[in-house]
Amino acid sequence: MTVEERRRRRFSEGFRQEQVKLIEGGEITAREVCAMYQVKWDSVKKWLLKYGKKELPGRILICNGRELDRIRELEKEYQTLMGLIGKQQVRIVYQNELIRLARERLGEDFEKK
């Protein structure tokens, strides 16, 4: 297909929406759509912005290996902290349930006993 032919063709709104639905559903990637229909990445990106329900992730610029290592380190730390927060939340729920049961069995002023 020549450049001139690609410039003249138009995709229907339904076709664009269908491709966005497939991309967001994980059935196909945006790059595969670009290759199959000989569409520029910028066009598919515009379709995703216009018809998509998910927000496109921002671009991460990595200049050297140390920055990549730092990003990985921060991601590990994030996962660790999220695990700790989850454990603390479980403890809080457990303690609240214990206090509720104690109030039921010992009365409202159980702390004085």
Stockholm file with secondary structure:
# STOCKHOLM 1.0

chainA/1-113         MTVEERRRRRFSEGFRQEQVKLIEGGEITAREVCAMYQVKWDSVKKWLLKYGKKELPGRILICNGRELDRIRELEKEYQTLMGLIGKQQVRIVYQNELIRLARERLGEDFEKK
#=GR chainA/1-113 SS CCHHHHHHCCCCHHHHHHHHHHHHTTSSCHHHHHHHHTCCHHHHHHHHHHHCSSCCCCCCCCCSHHHHHHHHHHHHHHHHHHHHHHHHHHHHHHHHHHHHHHHHHHCTTTTTC
#=GC SS_cons         CCHHHHHHCCCCHHHHHHHHHHHHTTSSCHHHHHHHHTCCHHHHHHHHHHHCSSCCCCCCCCCSHHHHHHHHHHHHHHHHHHHHHHHHHHHHHHHHHHHHHHHHHHCTTTTTC
//
